[in-house]
Amino acid sequence: MNLNNNEKKIVDYFETTLKKFGHTPKGVDWNSDISQNLRFQQLVKVIDANNPFSILDYGCGYGALLDYLLDNKYSFSKYIGYDISEKMIEASRHIYSKIESASFISNLEEKFKVDYAVASGVFNMKLETPDDAWSEYVISCLNEINRITEKGFAITFLTKYSDKDKMRGDLYYADPCFLFDYSKRNYAKNVAILHDYGVYDFTLIVRKDI
């Protein structure tokens, strides 16, 4: 499935928000620091923080998760931010140039491996893409994330259980039951859906047997 044209539109959208709002939550289309950090709190639950770990921030934007990890004293050996927007990567490299354990990339190599990967709302914006086509794209990305992670991954999605009158046609509302079932059947035995933190999204957590 070719979504290159749609991906370009999405990149243009987020580069516009970055230019307008700068290195802030609104610059990556979140309402506030509070809502952004609320998602981070769910995502990092996949991590076993008792040992140093490597982590991929899939769709890193300007790298806000790195600040969250540093502020909360997580002992990561390597943080890698990945984004398809070159301007986001440029901004991140500039902001975090002094963090030796952090790097930012716009391509994932075939042999790339990390302990964990997290993705905060990266599949929310689908624009004109039909839901069925976007669902296929999401699964293809999840397959890639599964391939490159050794210990697990966590991803936030908008939920199909959102209030109908507040749902937008350009956004993707995922089915948590489908993703739970698909992940159990294809990725790992230990899968969780967090759908209880007071917003219209959920977090998929996949923990792999070591």
N, C-alpha and C positions, 0 to 999 in steps of 0.2 A: 504494500500500500504506500503510495507516495503522498506524503503530507508536507513536502518541502515548501510549497508555496504558503501553506497555512503556518508552518513554523516561522517563515520569514515575517509574516504578519504579526505573529505573537512576539517575535524579537523586536519588531518596530514598536509595538504597543508598550513593551516594558522599557525599551530604551527611551521612549517619550516620557514615561512616568519617572524614570531615573533623572532625566534632564530637568523635569518640572519640579520634582520634590527632593532630588539629591539622595544622599546616602541615609535614608530614613525608611521606616516601614512603608510609608506611602509611596516611596520610590520603587517598591516591589509589590505594590497594590494591596498592602495590609492597612487596616484602619489605624493601628496604634502599636506602640511598644508592648502594651498589655496583651493585645490579641496575638501578636507575633510570638511573644514569649510563652503564651499559653500553649501554642502548638509545639514549640520547642520542648516544653515540659513533658508532653506526651511522647514525642519522638525519641528522646534520650532514654526512655524506659527500656528500650531494646538493649541498651549497653550494660555490660557487666563492668562496673567501674572499679572493681577490685584489682584489675590489672591494666597496664598501659595498652592502648588500642589504636588502631588506624581507622580513620573514618572518612567516607566520601560524602560530601554535601552535594547531592544531586539536584541541580537547579539552584545554585548557591546565591544567585543575585549578587549583592555587594558584600556578602560574607557575614551577615549578622549572626549566624549560628556560631561562628568562631568566637565572637565576643561572648555569647552565652556560655560556651564551654570554658573560656578563660575566666569569666566572672564567677562561675560556679566550681572552679578548681578541678575540672576533669583532667586526668592524667593521660592525655593522648600522645602517642608517639609520632603520629602523622595526621594532619588534617589536609584533605584535598578538596578544594571547591571546584565543581564542574558546572559550566553554564554554556548554552549555545550562543549567548550574546557576548560578542567580543568586547563590547563597551562595559558590560558588567565585569568581565574578567579583568579588563584594564583598571577599572575602578578598584576592584578588590586587591589587585597586586600593589596598587599605590597605597591603599589604606593600611595593609598588613605587611608591608615590605620588611619590617623589622622582626616579624615572627618567623624564626628559622624553621619551625616544624610545620609551617603552612605553605601550601602551593596552590596555584589556580590554573585550570586547564580548560580548553574548549573542545577537546577530543578525548575519547576513551580508547586506549589501546586494547588489542585483543587479549593480551596476557596480563592486563591490569587486575590487581587483586587488593582488597582491603578486608578488614575484619567486619566493619559495619558500613551501611549506607543509609542515609535518611533523606527524605524529600518532603518539603513543606509546601503543599498546595501547587506543585508544579503542573498538575494535570487539570487544574480548575478552568483555565481559559481555553476553550475550543473554537471560539469564533463561529464561523459558518459551517464547520465540519459536522455532519450528521452524527448522532449519538453512537450508532452502531460502528461507524468507521473509527470514531475516537476511542471507543472501547477496545477495538482491535489494536489501536496504537498504544493504548495504556498497557495492555497485556504484553505487547512486544517489548516495551520499556521495562516492565516488571521482570520479564525473562532475562533481560540484560543485567538488571540490578542483581537478580538472583545469581547469575553466572559469576559476577565479580566479587561477591561477598562470601566470606568464610563463616561468619558467626551469625549474621542476621541483618535484617533491614526493617525500616519503619517509614510509612508514608501517610501523609494526611490527604484526605479527599473531602470535597463537598458531598453531603449526603442526599440521597434521593428522598429521604424523609423530611426534607425542608418544607416549610410552609409554601403551598402552591402559589399563593399570591405574591411571594417574594422571590420566586425563582426566575432566572434570566435565561433567555434563549442562547446567549453567547457563552454560557458557563456549562460545565460538565458536572452532573450530579451522579455520583457512583452508587452502586448497589453494594452495601457492606456484606450482605449475605452471600452474594455471588463471589466477591473477592475472598471472603473467608473460606468458602468451599474450594475455590480454585487454588488458593495457597496451600490448603491442607492436602490437596490431591497432587500438587506439583512441586511444592517447595520444601515443606517441613511438617513434622507432626505438631510442633509447638507454635500455634498461631493464635493471635488475640485481636479482637476488635474493641477499641476504646471509643465509646459513643456516649459518654456521660460527663463531659466537661463543659456543658452549658453553651455550646455554639452549634451552628448548623454544619458541622463536619464531623468526621471520625478519623481515627488513626488505625491503620493496619500494621500489626507488629508480627514479624516472622522471626522466630528464634531457631537456629539450626543446631542439630546434635553435633557435639564436638568429638 
